[in-house]
């Protein structure tokens, strides 16, 4: 049997689960342990099919809207992306017990938008049309109080109400570089615009993009493990491409098109913030069946952030280990 060709794999670190995703998954798992199955979840708890299917197997039932829940005595969890204020209000009206798995960093954006509104400022939200986080953030304020800005072109042409005060905030999972370019245009056009005290793009998004920037110039191709509807995963792919590296977004090893990687000797791998490490290991194992693989980790930051669970779930359920 001929020798397998050598392949150096550079693993980006940090990669994969962030503190907000880890907290959201724990909320569903702890809810199942405390209340038993089923526990309902409004929308995907995080944007990863493997995670969603794993939670389904444990007794979670995913619904798009609250009125799809047949048994109002069962709890419902809101996803990590955050929800409009109308959603918990509707849950209360239906008599549902609800738990909020919104990432605390998304909640910070919500509170910032509310603060600007209370001060009479119109809010420009930098983000992607239709993303659940954008829908949730816009839903914190009355209709018309927020204008969505999706690109540099939008920033050049947006015409906010002539109310005097103006502020901007951003979706947490954007490209750091793209957002900086949009903000620069807004500041040039509206010098008095007020920004967040600290940038809204979350630490995990920033760290994962910086790791890709470090690895991409050293490899011939980059795999981003993540879902196509995951904003932070798509941004990782774009960051790698900007560094001149061929980049492929895939959900798991079975999605690999081997023609994309024919003849390469150096491969980078990262994972979006909602992709579990087991899927990264699965991809490495797939390459190991065809190559003599040597794996090296390239670490650009250490992450120690942990978010506390809702008070109702902090104590273990009776009988739980």
Backbone torsions as a table, in degrees:
resi	resn	phi	psi	omega
1	UNK	NA	129.2	-178.5
2	UNK	-65.2	151.5	177.5
3	UNK	-63.6	143.4	176.8
4	UNK	-75.5	143.4	178.7
5	UNK	-66.4	148.2	-179.9
6	UNK	-75.3	145.0	176.1
7	UNK	-142.1	120.3	173.0
8	UNK	-90.2	124.7	177.6
9	UNK	-108.5	123.1	174.7
10	UNK	-101.4	115.3	-178.8
11	UNK	-91.6	122.7	176.8
12	UNK	-71.6	137.8	173.6
13	UNK	-141.4	128.5	5.8
14	UNK	-72.5	159.1	175.0
15	UNK	-155.7	167.0	172.2
16	UNK	70.5	-154.1	-170.7
17	UNK	-47.1	135.2	170.3
18	UNK	-103.5	175.3	-176.7
19	UNK	-64.6	-35.5	-179.7
20	UNK	-67.8	-40.7	177.8
21	UNK	-67.6	-44.6	179.3
22	UNK	-58.5	-42.7	178.7
23	UNK	-63.5	-44.3	-177.6
24	UNK	-62.1	-44.0	179.6
25	UNK	-65.1	-41.1	177.6
26	UNK	-61.2	-37.2	-179.9
27	UNK	-61.5	-43.1	178.1
28	UNK	-65.8	-46.1	-178.1
29	UNK	-64.8	-43.2	178.8
30	UNK	-66.4	-35.9	177.8
31	UNK	-63.8	-41.5	176.8
32	UNK	-63.0	-40.3	179.2
33	UNK	-66.9	-37.1	-175.6
34	UNK	-82.3	-43.3	-171.9
35	UNK	-105.1	-11.1	-174.9
36	UNK	77.7	172.2	-179.7
37	UNK	-90.3	150.9	-0.9
38	UNK	-87.2	151.7	164.2
39	UNK	-112.6	129.7	-178.6
40	UNK	-89.2	147.8	178.5
41	UNK	-130.6	124.8	179.4
42	UNK	-84.7	116.8	-175.5
43	UNK	68.0	172.7	175.4
44	UNK	-60.3	129.8	-179.1
45	UNK	-60.2	-40.2	169.1
46	UNK	-142.9	163.6	-176.8
47	UNK	-84.3	76.0	174.1
48	UNK	-155.8	119.5	-175.8
49	UNK	-62.9	-40.6	-179.2
50	UNK	-59.8	-44.6	179.5
51	UNK	-63.7	-46.2	-179.2
52	UNK	-60.5	-46.0	-179.5
53	UNK	-65.3	-36.6	178.0
54	UNK	-63.3	-40.9	179.2
55	UNK	-71.6	-35.1	175.1
56	UNK	-59.2	-41.7	-179.0
57	UNK	-63.7	-23.3	-179.9
58	UNK	-91.9	-6.3	176.3
59	UNK	119.3	4.2	176.0
60	UNK	-79.3	141.2	178.0
61	UNK	-120.9	122.1	-175.4
62	UNK	-96.1	133.1	178.2
63	UNK	-129.9	157.3	176.8
64	UNK	-86.7	-38.1	-177.8
65	UNK	-132.8	154.9	-174.3
66	UNK	-64.1	-31.2	-177.2
67	UNK	-72.3	-3.3	174.7
68	UNK	-82.6	-8.7	-177.7
69	UNK	-80.3	114.6	-174.3
70	UNK	-77.5	-30.0	-176.1
71	UNK	-112.2	103.3	-174.4
72	UNK	-73.3	-4.2	176.9
73	UNK	-83.7	-9.7	-177.0
74	UNK	-91.0	146.8	-179.9
75	UNK	-74.9	157.2	176.8
76	UNK	-130.1	140.3	-179.8
77	UNK	-110.0	133.9	174.4
78	UNK	-89.3	144.2	-169.8
79	UNK	-70.3	167.6	-177.5
80	UNK	-65.3	-18.7	-175.6
81	UNK	-77.2	-13.3	-178.1
82	UNK	91.1	157.2	-178.0
83	UNK	-133.4	159.0	174.0
84	UNK	-64.8	156.7	179.9
85	UNK	-59.8	-25.8	-178.4
86	UNK	-67.0	-21.2	-175.5
87	UNK	-72.7	-54.0	175.2
88	UNK	-61.9	-31.5	176.5
89	UNK	-62.9	-42.6	178.3
90	UNK	-66.3	-38.3	178.4
91	UNK	-62.3	-42.4	177.9
92	UNK	-63.0	-41.4	-179.4
93	UNK	-63.7	-30.5	179.0
94	UNK	-86.5	-4.0	-179.9
95	UNK	77.2	22.5	-178.4
96	UNK	-85.4	144.8	167.4
97	UNK	-86.4	127.0	-176.5
98	UNK	-128.4	151.1	175.3
99	UNK	-125.8	138.0	-173.8
100	UNK	-102.8	112.7	178.5
101	UNK	-96.9	15.2	178.3
102	UNK	-54.6	131.5	176.8
103	UNK	-57.4	133.6	179.2
104	UNK	-56.8	-27.4	178.9
105	UNK	-74.5	-29.5	172.6
106	UNK	-70.9	-41.0	176.7
107	UNK	-58.5	-37.6	177.2
108	UNK	-59.8	-41.4	176.8
109	UNK	-62.9	-42.6	178.0
110	UNK	-57.7	-48.1	-177.8
111	UNK	-66.0	-35.5	177.6
112	UNK	-64.3	-42.7	178.3
113	UNK	-62.9	-41.9	177.8
114	UNK	-61.9	-41.7	-180.0
115	UNK	-61.8	-43.9	177.9
116	UNK	-61.4	-42.9	-178.5
117	UNK	-62.7	-41.7	179.5
118	UNK	-63.1	-26.1	179.0
119	UNK	-90.9	9.4	175.4
120	UNK	82.7	14.8	-179.2
121	UNK	-94.2	140.2	168.7
122	UNK	-79.9	138.9	-174.2
123	UNK	-103.7	126.9	168.9
124	UNK	-97.1	119.5	-179.6
125	UNK	-102.7	117.7	176.5
126	UNK	-86.0	118.9	-177.0
127	UNK	-178.4	-171.5	-176.0
128	UNK	-105.7	135.2	179.9
129	UNK	-57.3	130.9	172.8
130	UNK	81.6	-5.6	178.9
131	UNK	-68.9	139.3	-177.6
132	UNK	-55.0	-36.6	-179.9
133	UNK	-65.7	-39.5	178.4
134	UNK	-65.5	-43.8	177.8
135	UNK	-59.1	-43.4	-179.9
136	UNK	-65.7	-41.2	-178.9
137	UNK	-68.6	-44.5	178.2
138	UNK	-63.1	-29.8	-179.3
139	UNK	-77.8	1.0	174.4
140	UNK	-79.8	-20.5	-173.4
141	UNK	-120.9	162.0	178.7
142	UNK	-61.9	156.3	176.7
143	UNK	-54.3	134.8	178.2
144	UNK	89.9	-7.9	-177.5
145	UNK	-84.9	-12.7	-178.3
146	UNK	-128.2	137.6	172.5
147	UNK	-117.7	128.8	-178.7
148	UNK	-83.8	132.4	176.6
149	UNK	-118.6	118.2	-171.3
150	UNK	-105.0	-12.8	-172.0
151	UNK	-160.4	172.1	174.4
152	UNK	-61.2	-39.5	178.1
153	UNK	-61.0	-42.4	175.8
154	UNK	-59.1	-44.6	-178.2
155	UNK	-61.0	-32.7	-179.0
156	UNK	-74.1	-23.8	-172.3
157	UNK	-117.1	-10.3	-175.8
158	UNK	-59.4	139.3	179.7
159	UNK	-124.3	90.9	-179.2
160	UNK	-71.1	161.2	177.4
161	UNK	-57.3	147.6	-178.9
162	UNK	-82.2	65.1	-177.0
163	UNK	-102.4	-1.6	179.4
164	UNK	96.2	-70.9	-175.9
165	UNK	-80.8	143.3	-178.9
166	UNK	-145.4	139.5	178.2
167	UNK	-140.9	161.7	173.5
168	UNK	-130.6	153.4	172.9
169	UNK	-144.4	170.1	-174.9
170	UNK	-138.3	153.6	167.2
171	UNK	-59.0	146.8	-172.8
172	UNK	-79.8	-13.4	-170.6
173	UNK	-112.5	27.3	-176.1
174	UNK	-84.5	169.3	169.2
175	UNK	-68.6	127.1	179.0
176	UNK	-58.6	-44.0	-176.5
177	UNK	-69.7	-43.9	178.7
178	UNK	-60.5	-43.5	-178.1
179	UNK	-64.8	-40.5	178.1
180	UNK	-60.0	-38.2	179.6
181	UNK	-67.6	-40.2	178.6
182	UNK	-65.5	-45.6	179.8
183	UNK	-60.9	-40.1	-179.6
184	UNK	-59.3	-41.3	178.2
185	UNK	-66.2	-43.4	-179.9
186	UNK	-62.8	-41.7	-179.6
187	UNK	-66.9	-36.8	177.8
188	UNK	-65.2	-42.4	-178.2
189	UNK	-76.9	-35.1	-175.7
190	UNK	-127.9	79.7	-173.1
191	UNK	-57.7	-25.3	-177.7
192	UNK	-90.3	2.6	-178.1
193	UNK	-60.5	141.5	-177.2
194	UNK	-103.2	129.6	178.0
195	UNK	-103.2	178.0	177.0
196	UNK	-68.7	155.5	178.0
197	UNK	-60.8	-39.7	172.6
198	UNK	-130.1	152.4	-176.3
199	UNK	-57.6	146.0	-176.9
200	UNK	-81.1	-24.4	177.6
201	UNK	-60.3	128.1	-168.3
202	UNK	-74.4	158.8	-178.4
203	UNK	-55.6	-39.1	-175.1
204	UNK	-69.8	-40.6	176.5
205	UNK	-60.0	-48.1	-179.8
206	UNK	-60.9	-48.0	-176.7
207	UNK	-62.6	-40.5	-178.3
208	UNK	-69.6	-35.9	176.9
209	UNK	-67.8	-39.1	179.2
210	UNK	-65.5	-37.3	178.2
211	UNK	-64.7	-40.4	178.1
212	UNK	-64.7	-40.6	178.5
213	UNK	-60.9	-33.3	179.9
214	UNK	-74.3	-35.4	-173.8
215	UNK	-88.7	-39.7	-171.3
216	UNK	-53.0	-41.7	-179.9
217	UNK	-67.9	-12.7	-176.5
218	UNK	-97.2	-4.0	-173.6
219	UNK	-128.5	165.7	179.6
220	UNK	-91.1	-21.9	179.5
221	UNK	-153.4	155.1	179.8
222	UNK	-129.9	132.2	172.0
223	UNK	-104.0	127.8	171.4
224	UNK	-106.6	114.8	177.2
225	UNK	-84.3	117.8	-177.9
226	UNK	174.7	174.6	-177.0
227	UNK	-91.3	148.6	179.8
228	UNK	-64.1	-23.9	178.0
229	UNK	-94.5	11.5	177.0
230	UNK	-91.3	113.3	-177.8
231	UNK	-60.3	-46.7	-176.1
232	UNK	-66.5	-31.2	177.7
233	UNK	-69.2	-43.3	177.5
234	UNK	-62.0	-36.6	178.9
235	UNK	-67.1	-34.8	176.6
236	UNK	-63.1	-41.3	177.1
237	UNK	-61.3	-44.3	-179.8
238	UNK	-64.3	-39.6	178.9
239	UNK	-61.6	-44.2	179.3
240	UNK	-62.0	-43.1	-179.3
241	UNK	-63.6	-37.0	178.8
242	UNK	-66.3	-24.5	177.3
243	UNK	-84.4	6.6	177.9
244	UNK	84.3	18.4	-175.9
245	UNK	-109.1	136.5	172.5
246	UNK	-65.1	129.2	-175.8
247	UNK	-130.8	138.4	-178.6
248	UNK	-128.2	129.3	174.1
249	UNK	-97.6	124.7	177.5
250	UNK	-141.9	155.4	-174.4
251	UNK	-85.5	-33.4	177.4
252	UNK	-164.0	178.5	-171.3
253	UNK	-60.2	-33.0	-178.5
254	UNK	-65.4	-14.0	179.1
255	UNK	-88.5	-3.7	-176.5
256	UNK	-65.8	127.9	169.8
257	UNK	-98.0	105.8	-171.0
258	UNK	-63.6	-22.9	177.5
259	UNK	-63.6	-27.1	179.5
260	UNK	-67.0	-20.4	-172.4
261	UNK	-121.8	16.9	-179.2
262	UNK	-64.0	128.2	173.3
263	UNK	80.0	0.9	-178.9
264	UNK	-78.1	153.9	177.9
265	UNK	-119.7	-12.6	179.6
266	UNK	-138.0	124.0	-175.6
267	UNK	-128.1	133.8	172.5
268	UNK	-98.8	145.5	176.1
269	UNK	-134.5	132.5	170.6
270	UNK	-137.0	-179.7	180.0
271	UNK	-147.7	141.4	176.0
272	UNK	-65.1	166.5	-172.1
273	UNK	-68.1	-12.3	177.7
274	UNK	-110.0	12.4	-179.1
275	UNK	-100.6	123.2	-179.5
276	UNK	-72.4	152.6	-176.6
277	UNK	-62.4	-27.0	-180.0
278	UNK	-59.5	-30.0	179.6
279	UNK	-75.1	-31.8	173.3
280	UNK	-65.1	-45.4	179.2
281	UNK	-61.6	-36.0	178.8
282	UNK	-64.4	-41.1	178.7
283	UNK	-66.4	-43.7	178.7
284	UNK	-60.9	-43.4	179.8
285	UNK	-62.0	-36.6	179.0
286	UNK	-64.4	-42.1	177.9
287	UNK	-68.1	-31.7	-179.4
288	UNK	-68.0	-18.5	176.3
289	UNK	-76.0	-17.3	-176.5
290	UNK	-116.5	-14.1	-174.7
291	UNK	-136.6	157.3	164.3
292	UNK	-83.4	105.3	-169.3
293	UNK	-95.7	133.9	169.8
294	UNK	-121.0	124.2	-174.2
295	UNK	-108.5	131.7	176.4
296	UNK	-130.0	136.6	177.7
297	UNK	-96.6	130.4	175.9
298	UNK	-109.1	107.8	-174.9
299	UNK	-104.6	127.4	179.7
300	UNK	-112.4	-9.7	178.7
301	UNK	-160.9	154.2	171.9
302	UNK	-107.3	137.4	180.0
303	UNK	-115.2	127.2	-179.7
304	UNK	-125.3	8.1	-176.2
305	UNK	-69.6	133.2	173.8
306	UNK	-135.6	134.3	178.8
307	UNK	-106.3	137.4	-177.9
308	UNK	-73.4	153.3	177.2
309	UNK	-79.6	161.4	172.6
310	UNK	-56.0	147.7	-174.9
311	UNK	-54.1	-37.4	-176.9
312	UNK	-63.4	-17.4	-176.1
313	UNK	-114.3	3.6	-174.6
314	UNK	-73.3	-29.8	176.9
315	UNK	-90.4	138.3	-179.7
316	UNK	-63.4	147.3	177.7
317	UNK	-65.8	150.2	179.1
318	UNK	-56.1	128.9	178.4
319	UNK	86.0	-9.0	179.9
320	UNK	-81.7	146.8	178.9
321	UNK	-80.4	NA	NA
